[in-house]
């Protein structure tokens, strides 16, 4: 089973924003998937794609890959842990806006600010390593 291609969210959101410039475009990505194509944030900044918001669900690991590994090779995950990456700071370094959210009550304010930033924005959302997954193996 697969959850789709990692790294697709940001490029797809850029395409959606270009196709419908007046509408917001929201990308949903895990930290590993976003890390694969985050350089495209510079493209979004250069094209002045305001209203493009990337939600990065940051659990410091390739969670889906880890679950697949645990299913096939129980208790032997390999190269699925990521270090601590500050995606909000990276966004700012690229000329976008960046926000960090670690509690649910912080999200609405960050999301509203991201939508109104006047440039692309990233919201780095801290989530636990054992996030719920509707496709997780049932044991």
C-alpha positions in Angstrom: 0.0 0.0 0.0 1.2 3.5 -0.7 0.0 7.0 0.3 1.0 8.6 -2.9 4.2 10.3 -4.0 6.2 12.1 -1.4 7.1 15.7 -2.3 4.1 16.3 -4.5 2.2 18.8 -2.2 4.1 22.0 -2.9 4.5 21.7 -6.6 0.9 20.7 -6.9 -0.2 23.8 -4.9 2.0 26.0 -7.1 0.2 24.7 -10.2 -3.2 25.1 -8.5 -2.3 28.7 -7.6 -1.1 29.5 -11.2 -4.3 27.9 -12.6 -6.6 29.9 -10.2 -4.6 32.9 -9.0 -7.6 34.5 -7.2 -8.1 31.4 -5.0 -6.0 30.3 -2.0 -3.9 27.2 -2.5 -3.2 25.0 0.5 -0.6 22.2 0.5 -0.6 19.5 3.1 2.7 17.8 3.5 4.7 15.7 6.0 8.1 17.0 7.0 9.9 14.3 4.9 7.8 15.0 1.8 8.1 18.7 2.1 11.9 18.4 2.6 12.1 16.7 -0.8 10.8 19.7 -2.8 11.0 22.7 -0.4 13.4 24.4 -2.9 10.3 25.1 -5.0 9.2 27.6 -2.3 11.7 29.9 -4.0 9.7 29.5 -7.2 6.5 30.5 -5.4 8.2 33.5 -3.8 9.7 34.6 -7.2 6.3 34.3 -8.8 4.7 36.3 -5.9 2.1 33.6 -5.2 0.4 35.2 -2.2 -2.4 33.0 -0.8 -0.2 29.9 -1.1 0.1 28.2 2.3 2.0 25.0 3.0 1.0 23.1 6.2 4.0 20.9 7.2 3.1 18.2 9.7 6.5 17.8 11.4 7.1 14.7 13.4 10.9 14.5 12.7 10.6 11.2 10.8 9.5 9.6 7.6 6.4 8.2 9.4 4.8 6.4 6.5 8.0 4.7 5.4 8.7 3.7 9.1 5.2 2.1 9.3 5.9 0.1 6.1 9.3 -1.0 7.4 7.7 -2.1 10.7 5.2 -4.1 8.9 7.7 -5.9 6.7 10.7 -5.9 9.1 9.2 -5.6 12.7 11.2 -3.4 15.1 14.0 -2.7 12.5 13.3 0.8 11.0 16.2 2.0 8.9 17.1 5.7 8.1 13.6 7.1 8.9 14.5 9.5 11.7 15.0 13.1 10.7 16.8 15.7 12.8 15.0 18.8 14.0 14.3 21.0 11.0 12.9 24.5 11.4 10.7 24.8 8.3 9.4 28.3 9.3 13.0 29.6 9.4 13.8 28.1 6.1 10.7 29.7 4.6 11.7 33.1 5.9 15.2 32.6 4.5 13.7 32.0 1.1 11.6 35.2 1.2 8.3 33.5 2.3 6.6 33.9 5.6 7.0 31.2 8.3 5.1 30.3 11.4 5.5 27.6 14.0 2.6 25.9 15.7 3.0 23.4 18.6 -0.5 23.6 20.1 -3.9 23.3 18.5 -5.0 26.7 19.9 -2.2 28.4 18.0 -3.3 27.1 14.5 -6.2 29.4 13.7 -4.2 32.6 14.3 -1.2 31.3 12.3 -3.4 30.1 9.4 -5.2 33.5 9.1 -1.8 35.3 9.2 -0.4 32.9 6.5 -3.4 33.5 4.2 -2.9 37.3 4.6 0.9 37.4 4.5 1.0 38.9 1.0 3.5 36.2 0.0 3.8 32.4 0.2 3.8 31.0 3.7 4.7 27.9 5.6 3.2 26.7 8.9 5.5 24.3 10.6 3.1 22.2 12.8 4.7 20.0 15.5 3.0 16.7 15.7 3.8 13.5 17.7 5.7 10.7 16.2 2.7 8.3 16.6 0.2 10.4 14.7 -3.0 8.7 13.8 -3.1 7.2 10.3 -6.3 5.9 8.8 -4.3 3.4 6.7 -2.1 2.2 9.6 -1.9 -1.6 10.0 -4.4 -2.9 12.5 -2.8 -5.3 15.0 
